[in-house]
Amino acid sequence: MTAAGRLSRLGHPKFLRKGVSRVTRIPLSPGDEVDAVVRTVTPFGVFVRTEAGVSGLVRAARDEVGTRLHLRVVEFDPDERRFSATVA
């Protein structure tokens, strides 16, 4: 593979995301409390993002996009850099 081919592959979002998750470890554990902003509203809950850029899902929440929530982490997946939470 040429150097140009490697550079184009490394710019792919899949590679960037994997690289970031390995370099930046976010130590979240069940029971931790975090603040996050609602990014997307769905019929089953809301997707949020913390200031550190970690995405999460809050099931059965009915808040509007842009709302800041104080959450309690239920589960955290360090490989995917995402969590599930409830409103604290």
VMD Tcl script that builds the backbone (N, CA, C; Angstrom):
set m [mol new atoms 264]
animate dup $m
set s [atomselect $m all]
$s set {name element resname resid chain x y z} {
  {N N MET 1 A 0.854 -1.179 0.000}
  {CA C MET 1 A 0.000 0.000 0.000}
  {C C MET 1 A 0.894 1.234 0.000}
  {N N THR 2 A 0.507 2.221 -0.761}
  {CA C THR 2 A 1.298 3.448 -0.840}
  {C C THR 2 A 1.035 4.309 0.383}
  {N N ALA 3 A 1.916 5.271 0.608}
  {CA C ALA 3 A 1.743 6.191 1.738}
  {C C ALA 3 A 0.444 6.966 1.594}
  {N N ALA 4 A 0.094 7.356 0.370}
  {CA C ALA 4 A -1.157 8.100 0.153}
  {C C ALA 4 A -2.357 7.229 0.497}
  {N N GLY 5 A -2.302 5.934 0.145}
  {CA C GLY 5 A -3.396 5.019 0.467}
  {C C GLY 5 A -3.580 4.865 1.962}
  {N N ARG 6 A -2.460 4.772 2.680}
  {CA C ARG 6 A -2.553 4.662 4.145}
  {C C ARG 6 A -3.152 5.919 4.751}
  {N N LEU 7 A -2.751 7.086 4.262}
  {CA C LEU 7 A -3.279 8.338 4.803}
  {C C LEU 7 A -4.771 8.449 4.558}
  {N N SER 8 A -5.239 8.041 3.380}
  {CA C SER 8 A -6.672 8.147 3.115}
  {C C SER 8 A -7.458 7.186 4.011}
  {N N ARG 9 A -6.921 5.995 4.281}
  {CA C ARG 9 A -7.594 5.053 5.182}
  {C C ARG 9 A -7.632 5.594 6.598}
  {N N LEU 10 A -6.525 6.225 7.030}
  {CA C LEU 10 A -6.467 6.738 8.403}
  {C C LEU 10 A -7.423 7.893 8.614}
  {N N GLY 11 A -7.798 8.573 7.551}
  {CA C GLY 11 A -8.744 9.674 7.676}
  {C C GLY 11 A -10.188 9.219 7.758}
  {N N HIS 12 A -10.430 7.937 7.550}
  {CA C HIS 12 A -11.782 7.384 7.618}
  {C C HIS 12 A -12.300 7.491 9.052}
  {N N PRO 13 A -13.569 7.907 9.249}
  {CA C PRO 13 A -14.111 8.073 10.612}
  {C C PRO 13 A -13.963 6.848 11.504}
  {N N LYS 14 A -14.041 5.649 10.931}
  {CA C LYS 14 A -13.907 4.434 11.738}
  {C C LYS 14 A -12.535 4.392 12.402}
  {N N PHE 15 A -11.485 4.708 11.650}
  {CA C PHE 15 A -10.141 4.684 12.193}
  {C C PHE 15 A -9.937 5.816 13.199}
  {N N LEU 16 A -10.469 6.985 12.920}
  {CA C LEU 16 A -10.316 8.106 13.852}
  {C C LEU 16 A -10.996 7.798 15.172}
  {N N ARG 17 A -12.191 7.224 15.107}
  {CA C ARG 17 A -12.928 6.911 16.324}
  {C C ARG 17 A -12.196 5.861 17.149}
  {N N LYS 18 A -11.720 4.826 16.491}
  {CA C LYS 18 A -10.997 3.777 17.210}
  {C C LYS 18 A -9.748 4.356 17.851}
  {N N GLY 19 A -9.022 5.202 17.122}
  {CA C GLY 19 A -7.805 5.796 17.664}
  {C C GLY 19 A -8.093 6.650 18.880}
  {N N VAL 20 A -9.157 7.412 18.818}
  {CA C VAL 20 A -9.505 8.279 19.945}
  {C C VAL 20 A -9.884 7.443 21.151}
  {N N SER 21 A -10.655 6.371 20.948}
  {CA C SER 21 A -11.096 5.569 22.089}
  {C C SER 21 A -9.922 4.876 22.771}
  {N N ARG 22 A -8.885 4.557 22.014}
  {CA C ARG 22 A -7.723 3.921 22.625}
  {C C ARG 22 A -6.843 4.927 23.344}
  {N N VAL 23 A -6.747 6.130 22.794}
  {CA C VAL 23 A -5.871 7.146 23.378}
  {C C VAL 23 A -6.528 7.809 24.577}
  {N N THR 24 A -7.791 8.167 24.425}
  {CA C THR 24 A -8.496 8.889 25.480}
  {C C THR 24 A -9.415 7.944 26.221}
  {N N ARG 25 A -9.035 7.506 27.377}
  {CA C ARG 25 A -9.891 6.638 28.190}
  {C C ARG 25 A -10.716 7.514 29.133}
  {N N ILE 26 A -12.006 7.356 29.080}
  {CA C ILE 26 A -12.915 8.093 29.948}
  {C C ILE 26 A -13.313 7.139 31.058}
  {N N PRO 27 A -12.856 7.391 32.284}
  {CA C PRO 27 A -13.146 6.447 33.372}
  {C C PRO 27 A -14.541 6.628 33.965}
  {N N LEU 28 A -15.571 6.179 33.258}
  {CA C LEU 28 A -16.924 6.214 33.790}
  {C C LEU 28 A -17.258 4.850 34.357}
  {N N SER 29 A -17.960 4.850 35.458}
  {CA C SER 29 A -18.379 3.607 36.095}
  {C C SER 29 A -19.840 3.724 36.497}
  {N N PRO 30 A -20.547 2.601 36.605}
  {CA C PRO 30 A -21.922 2.651 37.091}
  {C C PRO 30 A -21.985 3.381 38.431}
  {N N GLY 31 A -22.937 4.292 38.531}
  {CA C GLY 31 A -23.094 5.078 39.749}
  {C C GLY 31 A -22.492 6.465 39.655}
  {N N ASP 32 A -21.571 6.695 38.700}
  {CA C ASP 32 A -20.987 8.027 38.518}
  {C C ASP 32 A -22.070 8.999 38.074}
  {N N GLU 33 A -21.921 10.257 38.463}
  {CA C GLU 33 A -22.856 11.290 38.019}
  {C C GLU 33 A -22.145 12.229 37.059}
  {N N VAL 34 A -22.805 12.530 35.940}
  {CA C VAL 34 A -22.233 13.389 34.909}
  {C C VAL 34 A -23.292 14.365 34.414}
  {N N ASP 35 A -22.836 15.466 33.841}
  {CA C ASP 35 A -23.717 16.410 33.173}
  {C C ASP 35 A -23.595 16.193 31.678}
  {N N ALA 36 A -24.715 16.276 30.964}
  {CA C ALA 36 A -24.710 16.065 29.519}
  {C C ALA 36 A -25.814 16.905 28.889}
  {N N VAL 37 A -25.682 17.131 27.580}
  {CA C VAL 37 A -26.652 17.921 26.829}
  {C C VAL 37 A -27.401 16.998 25.872}
  {N N VAL 38 A -28.711 17.169 25.805}
  {CA C VAL 38 A -29.558 16.369 24.913}
  {C C VAL 38 A -29.236 16.744 23.467}
  {N N ARG 39 A -28.927 15.732 22.642}
  {CA C ARG 39 A -28.603 15.932 21.228}
  {C C ARG 39 A -29.725 15.475 20.307}
  {N N THR 40 A -30.405 14.373 20.668}
  {CA C THR 40 A -31.461 13.809 19.822}
  {C C THR 40 A -32.576 13.262 20.704}
  {N N VAL 41 A -33.804 13.486 20.272}
  {CA C VAL 41 A -34.968 12.957 20.992}
  {C C VAL 41 A -35.576 11.845 20.135}
  {N N THR 42 A -35.851 10.693 20.765}
  {CA C THR 42 A -36.462 9.558 20.067}
  {C C THR 42 A -37.689 9.097 20.861}
  {N N PRO 43 A -38.508 8.214 20.295}
  {CA C PRO 43 A -39.669 7.714 21.028}
  {C C PRO 43 A -39.299 6.926 22.292}
  {N N PHE 44 A -38.079 6.377 22.352}
  {CA C PHE 44 A -37.695 5.551 23.494}
  {C C PHE 44 A -36.765 6.257 24.483}
  {N N GLY 45 A -36.421 7.512 24.236}
  {CA C GLY 45 A -35.545 8.256 25.150}
  {C C GLY 45 A -34.789 9.343 24.424}
  {N N VAL 46 A -33.702 9.819 25.041}
  {CA C VAL 46 A -32.895 10.874 24.436}
  {C C VAL 46 A -31.432 10.446 24.373}
  {N N PHE 47 A -30.758 10.898 23.327}
  {CA C PHE 47 A -29.320 10.703 23.224}
  {C C PHE 47 A -28.658 11.976 23.716}
  {N N VAL 48 A -27.615 11.808 24.518}
  {CA C VAL 48 A -26.929 12.949 25.130}
  {C C VAL 48 A -25.438 12.873 24.828}
  {N N ARG 49 A -24.734 13.974 25.098}
  {CA C ARG 49 A -23.276 14.000 24.961}
  {C C ARG 49 A -22.697 14.824 26.105}
  {N N THR 50 A -21.651 14.266 26.738}
  {CA C THR 50 A -20.975 14.972 27.831}
  {C C THR 50 A -19.992 15.983 27.251}
  {N N GLU 51 A -19.439 16.845 28.112}
  {CA C GLU 51 A -18.436 17.814 27.667}
  {C C GLU 51 A -17.196 17.111 27.138}
  {N N ALA 52 A -16.909 15.909 27.627}
  {CA C ALA 52 A -15.750 15.135 27.169}
  {C C ALA 52 A -16.017 14.463 25.825}
  {N N GLY 53 A -17.246 14.596 25.304}
  {CA C GLY 53 A -17.571 14.030 24.003}
  {C C GLY 53 A -18.067 12.604 24.028}
  {N N VAL 54 A -18.433 12.106 25.201}
  {CA C VAL 54 A -18.929 10.738 25.325}
  {C C VAL 54 A -20.452 10.751 25.137}
  {N N SER 55 A -20.941 9.892 24.245}
  {CA C SER 55 A -22.370 9.826 23.954}
  {C C SER 55 A -23.061 8.843 24.886}
  {N N GLY 56 A -24.342 9.109 25.134}
  {CA C GLY 56 A -25.100 8.222 26.000}
  {C C GLY 56 A -26.578 8.218 25.654}
  {N N LEU 57 A -27.275 7.276 26.246}
  {CA C LEU 57 A -28.718 7.134 26.054}
  {C C LEU 57 A -29.405 7.184 27.408}
  {N N VAL 58 A -30.445 8.001 27.483}
  {CA C VAL 58 A -31.279 8.069 28.684}
  {C C VAL 58 A -32.660 7.593 28.253}
  {N N ARG 59 A -33.018 6.375 28.652}
  {CA C ARG 59 A -34.296 5.787 28.236}
  {C C ARG 59 A -35.461 6.472 28.945}
  {N N ALA 60 A -36.558 6.578 28.223}
  {CA C ALA 60 A -37.820 7.123 28.729}
  {C C ALA 60 A -37.742 8.590 29.121}
  {N N ALA 61 A -36.676 9.293 28.792}
  {CA C ALA 61 A -36.594 10.727 29.065}
  {C C ALA 61 A -37.338 11.483 27.967}
  {N N ARG 62 A -37.908 12.599 28.310}
  {CA C ARG 62 A -38.680 13.392 27.356}
  {C C ARG 62 A -38.253 14.858 27.409}
  {N N ASP 63 A -36.973 15.119 27.239}
  {CA C ASP 63 A -36.470 16.493 27.278}
  {C C ASP 63 A -36.235 16.997 25.865}
  {N N GLU 64 A -36.050 18.308 25.727}
  {CA C GLU 64 A -35.846 18.912 24.419}
  {C C GLU 64 A -34.366 18.971 24.080}
  {N N VAL 65 A -34.082 19.043 22.782}
  {CA C VAL 65 A -32.703 19.180 22.318}
  {C C VAL 65 A -32.098 20.438 22.938}
  {N N GLY 66 A -30.875 20.319 23.437}
  {CA C GLY 66 A -30.185 21.440 24.051}
  {C C GLY 66 A -30.321 21.501 25.566}
  {N N THR 67 A -31.212 20.699 26.137}
  {CA C THR 67 A -31.410 20.686 27.589}
  {C C THR 67 A -30.214 20.036 28.269}
  {N N ARG 68 A -29.729 20.660 29.340}
  {CA C ARG 68 A -28.621 20.098 30.127}
  {C C ARG 68 A -29.223 19.232 31.230}
  {N N LEU 69 A -28.722 17.990 31.332}
  {CA C LEU 69 A -29.222 17.044 32.324}
  {C C LEU 69 A -28.109 16.592 33.261}
  {N N HIS 70 A -28.467 16.328 34.509}
  {CA C HIS 70 A -27.547 15.730 35.477}
  {C C HIS 70 A -27.933 14.254 35.546}
  {N N LEU 71 A -26.993 13.354 35.202}
  {CA C LEU 71 A -27.305 11.945 35.015}
  {C C LEU 71 A -26.501 11.032 35.928}
  {N N ARG 72 A -27.039 9.850 36.173}
  {CA C ARG 72 A -26.326 8.791 36.894}
  {C C ARG 72 A -26.066 7.659 35.895}
  {N N VAL 73 A -24.799 7.296 35.733}
  {CA C VAL 73 A -24.395 6.260 34.780}
  {C C VAL 73 A -24.880 4.892 35.259}
  {N N VAL 74 A -25.531 4.154 34.353}
  {CA C VAL 74 A -25.987 2.795 34.650}
  {C C VAL 74 A -24.993 1.791 34.068}
  {N N GLU 75 A -24.551 2.030 32.832}
  {CA C GLU 75 A -23.597 1.162 32.138}
  {C C GLU 75 A -22.651 2.030 31.328}
  {N N PHE 76 A -21.402 1.569 31.141}
  {CA C PHE 76 A -20.443 2.274 30.290}
  {C C PHE 76 A -19.671 1.268 29.460}
  {N N ASP 77 A -19.584 1.506 28.158}
  {CA C ASP 77 A -18.826 0.662 27.235}
  {C C ASP 77 A -17.594 1.445 26.790}
  {N N PRO 78 A -16.414 1.156 27.374}
  {CA C PRO 78 A -15.211 1.932 27.050}
  {C C PRO 78 A -14.738 1.750 25.618}
  {N N ASP 79 A -14.982 0.592 25.010}
  {CA C ASP 79 A -14.554 0.380 23.629}
  {C C ASP 79 A -15.352 1.223 22.648}
  {N N GLU 80 A -16.636 1.361 22.896}
  {CA C GLU 80 A -17.501 2.164 22.033}
  {C C GLU 80 A -17.629 3.608 22.520}
  {N N ARG 81 A -17.119 3.894 23.710}
  {CA C ARG 81 A -17.206 5.227 24.325}
  {C C ARG 81 A -18.657 5.698 24.405}
  {N N ARG 82 A -19.519 4.884 24.978}
  {CA C ARG 82 A -20.916 5.283 25.162}
  {C C ARG 82 A -21.430 4.712 26.470}
  {N N PHE 83 A -22.504 5.334 26.964}
  {CA C PHE 83 A -23.054 4.924 28.256}
  {C C PHE 83 A -24.564 4.976 28.220}
  {N N SER 84 A -25.174 4.314 29.194}
  {CA C SER 84 A -26.607 4.464 29.423}
  {C C SER 84 A -26.751 5.056 30.813}
  {N N ALA 85 A -27.806 5.831 30.999}
  {CA C ALA 85 A -27.941 6.563 32.257}
  {C C ALA 85 A -29.399 6.813 32.605}
  {N N THR 86 A -29.611 7.243 33.829}
  {CA C THR 86 A -30.906 7.709 34.294}
  {C C THR 86 A -30.726 9.130 34.804}
  {N N VAL 87 A -31.811 9.870 34.898}
  {CA C VAL 87 A -31.734 11.221 35.428}
  {C C VAL 87 A -31.469 11.131 36.929}
  {N N ALA 88 A -30.445 11.851 37.388}
  {CA C ALA 88 A -30.050 11.797 38.811}
  {C C ALA 88 A -30.965 12.640 39.668}
}
mol reanalyze $m
mol bondsrecalc $m
mol representation Tube
mol addrep $m
